[in-house]
Every structure is written in structure tokens, then in C-alpha cells.
Amino acid sequence: MSGLEIALVGLVLVAIGNIGVENIVGWLA
């Protein structure tokens, strides 16, 4: 994989993680 592909995969994982955290916080609230 090229550096660009690795960077894109990392951004997707971060986005999924942020959405997951927001969903958990919203569910607890």
C-alpha cells in the first residue's frame, strides 16, 4: 500500500471511532 492509501484508511478509522464515541455518549445521555 502507498502512503496515501494508509493515510486514507487511518482517516476512515478515526471517523468511525469518533462516530462510535458520539453514539455511545448520546445513548448514555
Phi and psi restraints in degrees (value plus and minus 20) as a CYANA .aco file:
   2 SER   PHI    -103.9   -63.9
   2 SER   PSI     147.0   187.0
   3 GLY   PHI     -79.4   -39.4
   3 GLY   PSI     -56.5   -16.5
   4 LEU   PHI     -85.3   -45.3
   4 LEU   PSI     -62.3   -22.3
   5 GLU   PHI     -82.4   -42.4
   5 GLU   PSI     -62.2   -22.2
   6 ILE   PHI     -82.6   -42.6
   6 ILE   PSI     -61.5   -21.5
   7 ALA   PHI     -83.8   -43.8
   7 ALA   PSI     -61.7   -21.7
   8 LEU   PHI     -84.9   -44.9
   8 LEU   PSI     -62.5   -22.5
   9 VAL   PHI     -82.2   -42.2
   9 VAL   PSI     -61.8   -21.8
  10 GLY   PHI     -81.2   -41.2
  10 GLY   PSI     -62.9   -22.9
  11 LEU   PHI     -83.3   -43.3
  11 LEU   PSI     -60.1   -20.1
  12 VAL   PHI     -83.4   -43.4
  12 VAL   PSI     -63.7   -23.7
  13 LEU   PHI     -83.5   -43.5
  13 LEU   PSI     -60.7   -20.7
  14 VAL   PHI     -84.1   -44.1
  14 VAL   PSI     -62.6   -22.6
  15 ALA   PHI     -82.3   -42.3
  15 ALA   PSI     -64.1   -24.1
  16 ILE   PHI     -82.5   -42.5
  16 ILE   PSI     -62.1   -22.1
  17 GLY   PHI     -82.8   -42.8
  17 GLY   PSI     -62.7   -22.7
  18 ASN   PHI     -84.7   -44.7
  18 ASN   PSI     -61.9   -21.9
  19 ILE   PHI     -83.6   -43.6
  19 ILE   PSI     -61.1   -21.1
  20 GLY   PHI     -81.9   -41.9
  20 GLY   PSI     -64.4   -24.4
  21 VAL   PHI     -82.7   -42.7
  21 VAL   PSI     -63.8   -23.8
  22 GLU   PHI     -84.0   -44.0
  22 GLU   PSI     -58.9   -18.9
  23 ASN   PHI     -86.0   -46.0
  23 ASN   PSI     -61.3   -21.3
  24 ILE   PHI     -85.2   -45.2
  24 ILE   PSI     -65.0   -25.0
  25 VAL   PHI     -82.7   -42.7
  25 VAL   PSI     -63.4   -23.4
  26 GLY   PHI     -84.2   -44.2
  26 GLY   PSI     -57.1   -17.1
  27 TRP   PHI     -89.0   -49.0
  27 TRP   PSI     -61.2   -21.2
  28 LEU   PHI     -86.7   -46.7
  28 LEU   PSI     -55.5   -15.5
